[in-house]
């Protein structure tokens, strides 16, 4: 692939970020700004739109979102539930969990949605949950979240349930480190995700793919 091809693909990414099809509602944009002011990085606009699309397309009724102050991710997934079902945000950061609870106030409370924000480690929380009770588990944040989700997803997801790794290229944070595309990047998160992607390639119990959406997204379906 030559330099022109790379440039065109970068322009395509920017076009998707700005396209009206992916536009954020005003209340989500406001939550994004507040989270960024608090120092919590957020998923890209197109990535958020894709998460909402996945939740709606799957007809999901029960979603877990794991991250660190991942407010936009949470709100786009909630929008994909279309006013029914349950949504749980798991955040190891007390401030992040508080921001998500505040963001819940922008959600129409006249619907049948059940919303919950939990301030704890994902691995600790997963052990409390009933098996085969969830349609989607979406992961962001620290490396431990990804490992814990992979270890527990087989028990927690319903058949055809989806596990979604956001920031699969490890570009959130220190982009100069190179992420998964640079073998010299030996950060904890990069090493963890390289290992998990290799495991998924060999996992006969799942169907998986890796996509260049936002900062990378790995989609895993339980067979």
Rosetta blueprint (number, residue, H / E / L):
1 X L
2 X L
3 X H
4 X H
5 X H
6 X H
7 X H
8 X H
9 X H
10 X H
11 X H
12 X H
13 X H
14 X H
15 X H
16 X H
17 X H
18 X H
19 X L
20 X H
21 X H
22 X H
23 X L
24 X L
25 X L
26 X H
27 X H
28 X H
29 X H
30 X H
31 X H
32 X H
33 X H
34 X H
35 X H
36 X H
37 X H
38 X L
39 X L
40 X L
41 X L
42 X L
43 X L
44 X L
45 X H
46 X H
47 X H
48 X H
49 X H
50 X H
51 X H
52 X H
53 X H
54 X H
55 X H
56 X H
57 X H
58 X L
59 X L
60 X L
61 X L
62 X E
63 X E
64 X E
65 X E
66 X E
67 X E
68 X L
69 X L
70 X L
71 X H
72 X H
73 X H
74 X H
75 X H
76 X H
77 X H
78 X H
79 X H
80 X H
81 X L
82 X L
83 X L
84 X L
85 X L
86 X E
87 X E
88 X E
89 X E
90 X E
91 X E
92 X L
93 X L
94 X H
95 X H
96 X H
97 X H
98 X H
99 X H
100 X H
101 X H
102 X H
103 X H
104 X H
105 X L
106 X L
107 X L
108 X L
109 X L
110 X L
111 X L
112 X L
113 X L
114 X E
115 X E
116 X E
117 X E
118 X E
119 X E
120 X L
121 X L
122 X H
123 X H
124 X H
125 X H
126 X H
127 X L
128 X L
129 X L
130 X L
131 X L
132 X L
133 X L
134 X E
135 X E
136 X E
137 X E
138 X E
139 X E
140 X L
141 X L
142 X L
143 X H
144 X H
145 X H
146 X H
147 X H
148 X H
149 X H
150 X H
151 X H
152 X H
153 X H
154 X H
155 X H
156 X H
157 X E
158 X E
159 X E
160 X E
161 X E
162 X E
163 X E
164 X E
165 X E
166 X E
167 X L
168 X L
169 X L
170 X L
171 X L
172 X L
173 X L
174 X L
175 X H
176 X H
177 X H
178 X L
179 X H
180 X H
181 X H
182 X L
183 X L
184 X L
185 X L
186 X L
187 X L
188 X H
189 X H
190 X H
191 X H
192 X H
193 X H
194 X H
195 X H
196 X H
197 X H
198 X H
199 X H
200 X H
201 X H
202 X L
203 X L
204 X L
205 X L
206 X E
207 X E
208 X E
209 X E
210 X E
211 X E
212 X L
213 X L
214 X L
215 X L
216 X L
217 X E
218 X E
219 X E
220 X E
221 X E
222 X E
223 X L
